[in-house]
């Protein structure tokens, strides 16, 4: 058995296998267990995602044409927005696309609601979904779901209707959609009206809007002394809406809601022999199932992530694979205002835990466009810059596998050290050794030189952990020497 005296040649010539770096995937494997949740299956008879995406593209065809026209124009006057200042743009778009000005206004609103275009001041800019529209079925379906969620904006209620009545119907409508989804077929409108009325009454009871006994006895006396009829204030039991139970306006509001959902392609309305009935389209049926699954995920979360702070939620999601983790992020985000959620996630990202930093930006990917401005502002922060640049590249349409190309060599090295810190804190030594292969440098000495140069605050700990984990004594010694030099400030 021969011994090798100097270890320098091995360290100097040890080459790293150049692979495409996937920093967060490596960090996530540090804490992912082998047990994962089975992916939920959509209801039997649901078309494949490719077919659902084709239907969504059909619903949004005019919106996509208008968004692409605006993207080519790219000027303040080019955005065919509603309003007197945009009339010339509407006319130009109508002439170019062979649509009426009304169709242009409606299509533009849909494009904005579906995330196909974004307005930055007075300038229209293509949204990330528009970039991915022809190649990414998931982006198409997410865009259509955003439109589905905004159906009440696509089809505004008639003027003169009480805003509180409109809000009640919008809040109660998920119950109606659930009935349509469970029925797996047409449902008569009167049956939907009965359910809507019951749900509205439940919501009113939950808000304790029924006046107390003392108020009820005082109201007629006040009316007698002032000469004003009690019914004017709804104290006769009509809630001021003209009916004994305050639901006389519900038939018209239900019609409005069903027409709005039909306008976005979620259901169809047909006369029928027994009366008018509504049926969910395949897209609508799938969307309602997705919403129900999100609620179930939140309810079944072992850690109760929906009620946790951002930090605790991310720790709870760390052991999940990306799909279930995204579902948890959506459930957590749905329970908060987006602005406060984005602020909370970025606060966690600025902390010391590198794993949570990466997961916070994964959650911000679920937020999408509303997070762009705040993510863009973090580019100036060294610890967040690589994550923010990758986020922005993917947001603007880059393939996740190619997004790393936006990083400079120094930024990639910083990200490598940050990911190694996550692995060292949460993973096993074998994974840290494998992480060595993801470095952009071709040799260990080159990697060590550039690690020292970037000045990551966890450099020493990462190098010490790597030296302790690596099975090659010569390479481990070279890494320990580098850690000592960083610690002492040597060259």
N, C-alpha and C positions, 0 to 999 in steps of 0.2 A: 504494500500500500504506500503510495507516494503522497507526500504533502506538498502543498503549494505555499511558498514563502510569501511573496508579495501578493497583495490583493488588488493593487492598483490596476493591472492589466484587465482584470475581469470587470471592474467598475468602469474603467475607461471605455471598454468596448461593448459593454452590455447594451444591446439595442432593444428598444421598446417596439412592440408590435403596434403599428399605426392603425388604429381603428377609429371609426366615427364616434366621438365622445357623446355619451348620453348621460349627462351628469345626474339629473334627477332620478332617472331609472336606477342608476347605481345606488344612490342614496336611499331610495325607497326599498330596494332589495335588502338593505341593512336591517330593516325591521319587519319585512313582510313574512308572514308565516305561510306554510303550505296550505292551510285551510282557507278557502275563499268562499264567498257566497255564490251560489249558482245564479247565473243571470236570469232575471224573470223573463218569461216567454209571453208574447202578446196573445190576445184571445185567438182562438181557433178561427180560421177564415180571414185573418188580417193579411192583406197583401204583403209581399216582400218590400223591404225598404226602398229598393230601386223603383218599384211601381208607385209607392207612396210619394217618392221624390218626383217622379214624372207628373203625378197629379198636382203636386204643389207647384211645380214649374208652370203647369198650365194655368193654375189660378193666378199666378203672379206674372204671367207673360207680359202684359202691358206695363206693369211696374218695372220689370227688368229692362224693357225697351226704353222707357223714359229715363231710367237711371243711367243707362249706357249713353243715351243722347246727352244728358247733363254732364256725364264724365268727360265726354269729348269737348263740350263747350267750355267747361271748367271756369266759368266766370260768375261774377255776382249777378249779372243780368241774365245769365243763362239758366239759372235754377228756376224751373216753372212752378214757383210757389203760388199759392192763392194769395190774393191781395192786389190792390190797384197797382202797386209798383212792379208787379211781375206779369202784367197782362201782355206786354210785347214778347216776353219769353214764352208764355203759354201759346201765343199765336205761332211763333216760330216752331215750337215743338209739335204743335198740331199739324202744321203744314209738312214738317219733315217726316212725321210718323203716320200721317193719314188718320189722325184721331181728332175727335172734337175737343174743344177747350175744356168741356166738362169731364171728358175721359182723361185728359191730361191732368187736371186737378186731382181727380180721384186716384189715378195711377201714381202721381207724385206722393200723395199722402200715404199710400200703401207702401211705396218704396222706402219712405222714411220709417214707417212703423216696422217694416220687416228687416231693417238694418242694411238695406241695399245702398243707401246714400246717407251721408252725414253732413250736417251744416256746421261749418266753422265760421262764425260771424255771418257774413253775407255770401260766403263761397260754398258751393256744393262740392263734396268730395266723395269718390266711390267708397262704399263701405267694404269691409273685408269679405262679407258674404257675396258681394257682386264679383269680386276677384275669383272666388271659388265656386261660383254658381254652376258652371258647366261640368265640373269634375268632382265635386264633393257633395254627395247626397245628404250627408249629415248637416252640412251648412244650409242646404236648401230646406230641409225639414225644420231646422232651428229657426230659420227665417219665417217659415209659414206659421210655426207655433207662436212666434212673437206677434204676427198679424192676428192669429186666433185669440190671443190674450187681449188684444186691443180692439176687439170687434165693436165695442160701444163707441169708439172714436171713429171707426170706419163708417158707421151708420148712426149718426147722432140722433138723439131723441127729438121729437117735435117740439117746437117752441111753445112755451106756456105750460109745459109739464113741470111739476114741482121737482127740483133737483133731488130732494130727499126721497121721493118716490122712485126716481130713476136709480138712485144708489141702492135702495132696498132690492130692486129687481136684479141689478147686477150682482149683488152679494148673494142673492138666493138662487141665481141661475145654475151654479154647479150642481145643486140637487136635481134640477130638471135634466141636465145633461147626463147625470149618473143614471137616472131612470131610462133615458133613451139608450144609453150604452148597455145597461143590463137587459133591456127588452130585446135587443138584437133584431130590431125590426121597427115598422112604423108604429107610432103612438098617436092617438087622437088628441087634438089640441085641447078639448075640454078636460081630459085627464091631466094634461100638463098644467092647465090652469088651476085645477084643484090642488095639485102638489105645490105650485108656486104660491097660492094663497096660504096654505098651511105653513110653508117655510117663512113667508113674510111675517106671519103672526108670531112664529117662534122667535124670529129676530127681534121683533118689537118687545116681546116678553123678556128676552135676554137683556135688552137695553133698559128695561123697566120704564117704558114710555107710558104705560097706563097710569093715569093720575091716581094719587092716593085718596082715601075716603074723605079726608079733611078737605082736600082741594076740590073734590067733586061736590061737596055740600056747600062750599063757599062760592063756587062759580055762579050758580043761579042767583044767589043773593046779590052778587056784584052786578049781574046783568040787570036785575030789577032796579037797582039804585042808579045805574047809569043810563038805563033805557036801551042798552045795546043787546042784541040777541045773543044768547049763549052759543048758538050754532056758528057764529062768526069766528069763534076761537076753537071750534071743534070740540066744545065741552058737552055736546049732546051725544057723544059716542061715535061721531063720524070721522074724527081726526082731521076735520077740515077738508076732506076729499069728496064729500057728497054722498056717502053711503053709510049704512048702519054699522058696517064693520070696517070701513075705511079701505075697502078693496074694490070699489066700483071701477077704478081706473086701471085695474090689473089686466083685463082682456086686451086693451089697446097696448099696454106696455109689454105684454107677452108677445103680441104680434110684432111689435118693434124689435124685441130681442130675437125672435126666430128669424125675422127678415135680415137682421144684422149678421147672425151666424150663417145664414144662407149666402149672404153677400161675400163672406170670406171662404166659402166652400166647405163649411163644417157640417151642414145638413141640407136636406131638401124639403120643400113644402109642396104637398100635392093635395088636390081637392078630395079625391076618393069617394067611393059610393056612400060610406057611412059618415062622411064629414071630412073636414080638412085634417091632415095628419102630417107629422114630422118624422123624418128618418135621418139618422146620422150617416154621413158619407164615410167611406173607408178612412179618409183623412181625419174626420171628426171623431170617429170611433177610436182610432189609434191615439189621438191627442188626449181624449178623456182618459183612456187607459194609462197613458204616460203620467198624467196629473195624479191619478189615483195611486200609481206606483210610487211617486215621489212622496205622497202623504204617508204611505205604508213604510217607506224607508225611514222617514223621520220618526214615525211612531215606534218602529222596531229597533231603533238604534240602541245598542246595548249601553252606550255611554250617555244617551240622551243628548246627542250632539246639537240638536236644534236649539236647546236652551243654554248651551255653554258659551263661554267667551271664545273669541277666535283662536287663542292659543290652545285652549283645552279641546276645541273642536278639531283642530289640525292634529293634535296628539292622538285623538281618538281615531282619526282617519289614517294615521301613518301605517297601520298594519293592513290596510285594505289595498287591493289592487286598483289600478286607475279608474276602471268603470264604476264600481261601487263607491269609490271615493268621490267621484264627480257627482253622483246622486246625493251623497251626503252634503257636498258643498251647495248644491241647488236648494236642498231643503233648508239648510242654515241661512242661505241668502234670502229665501222667500219670506222668512220671518223677520226681516230687517229692512230698513231703508238702504238702498244701494250705497248712498254716500257714506253713511256711518259704517257700513260693512267694509267698504274699500279702505277707509281710514284705519279701521281696526286691523285688517289684514296686513297693511303696510307697516303698522306699528309692530306687529309680530315679526315681520320680515327684517326689521331693523335690530332685532334682538341678537343674542349670542348663539342661539341654536341654529346651525346651518341647515339642518333637515327641515325645520319649520319654515326657514326662509324659502327654500325651494317649494314646499307644499303651499305656502301662502301665494306664490305666483301661479301655481296650478289652480288654486281656487279663483284667482283673479282672471284666469283664462275663461272660466265659466261665466264671470261677470260680463266680459266682452267690452263693447263700445263705451258703456258708462264709466269704465275704469281708465280709459285711454289717457285723459289729461293728467290724472294723478300718477299713473305709471310713467308717463313721459317725463314728469317733473323729477322722478327719482333717478334719471339717467346721470344726473350730476353727483350722485352719492356713490362713492367707490364700491361699497359693499353690495349695493343693489344694482349697479350699472349692468353687469353681464346678464342678470336675470331680466332686467327691464328691456335691454336690447333684444333678447330672444323673444320676449313677450310681444314687443312691437313688431318684430319681423314676422312672427306667425299671425299676428292680428292683421297685418297688411297683406297677407296672402302667401307668405313663404311656406314651403313644405317644412314640417318640424324636423325632418332629417337633414335639411339643408340650412336651417336657420343659424347653425353654429358658424356659418361663413361670415356672418355680420360682425363677429367678434374679432378683435385684434389678437395677436399672439399673447400679449400681456393679459388681456381680459380673459382669454381662454385659460391661461395659467392660473389666474385668480380663481376662476370658477372651479378648476381642478382641485385647488387647495381647499376651497370652501366645501366641495363635495367630499373630499377626503376627511375633512373635519367631521362632517355628518356621519360618515361611515365609522370613523374612530369613536365617536360618541355613542353610536347606536348599533353598530354592526359587529361582525366577526372578523378576525384577523385575516382569514382567507380572502374575504371580499376586499379588504384593503389592499392586499397583494394584487388581486386581479384588477383593481382600479388603476394600478400603475400602467397597465397596457392602454388605458384610454388617453394618456397624455399626448399632446400634440407634438412634443419633442421626440426626436428619433433615438436619443441615447439618454441613459441615466445622468451622466455628467451635465448634459445640456439642460435636462429637466431641473437638476439641482441648482444650476446657475440661475435659471430664470425664476425659480421659486424664491430664491434669496432676493432677487431684484424686485419682485412685485410687492413685497412687504406686507403680506397677509398677516393679521395679528395672531393667527393660529398656526403659523408656519412651524415653529419649534415643536409644538405638540404633535402635529401631523407627521413630521419627520421622525420624531422619537417613536411614535406608534408604528410607523412603517418599518423602521429599523428593527423593532422588537418582533414584528410579525413576519418579516421576510426570511425564508429558509436559507438563502444563500449568504454565508457569513461574510464574504468579501463585499457584496453589495450592501449588506446591512451595516458594515463598518463604514463604508463611504457615506451612507445616509446619516449615520450617527455623527460623523465628522461634520457634515453640512449643518446638522442641527446645532452642534456645539458652536460653529462659526456664527450662525445667526444669533444664537443666544448671547454670545460675547461681543457681537458686532464686528467680527473679523471678516476678511475678504472671502 
